[in-house]
């Protein structure tokens, strides 16, 4: 019995070591699982955010072309409202499922910014449906749409913990450097 008592502290040490190793492994697995799950959701949200932006931008680009046809935009590829109608309908059909996915996976801030952006696009659509020739009014709508787009991208980057990005604004001014 005395030899068992002499080995008892070593046996207790082995049991405590095994239990500690088990707990460390379980905790490490949980941390790794949460990190991988977060990464998967971030990837899915990025895909949803990008898809929504792409579908909305398609509508906006078609609006630029229709505005050029009406003399409101300098776009070099004007498109009559009649010719644009089927493409706009397809773009709107694609936008609805993208919006639903955004509602499902987007954070409240991103959804709010997306709503602002789409409302700016809807204002552009209504302006064009009225058939108005008002380049200054169109410029105001473009400016609001660009601000709304910038705010959407800022919210997306914040949600995904990405660094600040480029505003996407550029000019074709040929009088500057490199002209």
Rosetta blueprint (number, residue, H / E / L):
1 X L
2 X H
3 X H
4 X H
5 X H
6 X H
7 X H
8 X H
9 X H
10 X H
11 X H
12 X H
13 X H
14 X H
15 X H
16 X H
17 X H
18 X H
19 X H
20 X H
21 X H
22 X H
23 X H
24 X H
25 X H
26 X H
27 X H
28 X H
29 X H
30 X H
31 X H
32 X H
33 X H
34 X H
35 X H
36 X H
37 X H
38 X H
39 X H
40 X H
41 X H
42 X H
43 X H
44 X H
45 X H
46 X H
47 X H
48 X H
49 X H
50 X H
51 X H
52 X H
53 X H
54 X H
55 X H
56 X H
57 X H
58 X H
59 X H
60 X H
61 X H
62 X H
63 X H
64 X H
65 X H
66 X H
67 X H
68 X H
69 X H
70 X L
71 X L
72 X L
73 X L
74 X L
75 X L
76 X L
77 X L
78 X L
79 X L
80 X L
81 X H
82 X H
83 X H
84 X H
85 X H
86 X H
87 X H
88 X H
89 X H
90 X H
91 X H
92 X H
93 X H
94 X H
95 X H
96 X H
97 X H
98 X H
99 X H
100 X H
101 X H
102 X H
103 X H
104 X H
105 X H
106 X L
107 X L
108 X H
109 X H
110 X H
111 X H
112 X H
113 X H
114 X H
115 X H
116 X H
117 X H
118 X H
119 X H
120 X H
121 X H
122 X H
123 X H
124 X H
125 X H
126 X H
127 X H
128 X H
129 X H
130 X L
131 X L
132 X L
133 X L
134 X L
135 X H
136 X H
137 X H
138 X H
139 X H
140 X H
141 X H
142 X H
143 X H
144 X H
145 X H
146 X H
147 X H
148 X H
149 X H
150 X H
151 X H
152 X H
153 X H
154 X H
155 X H
156 X H
157 X H
158 X H
159 X H
160 X L
161 X L
162 X L
163 X L
164 X L
165 X L
166 X L
167 X L
168 X L
169 X L
170 X L
171 X L
172 X L
173 X L
174 X L
175 X L
176 X L
177 X L
178 X L
179 X L
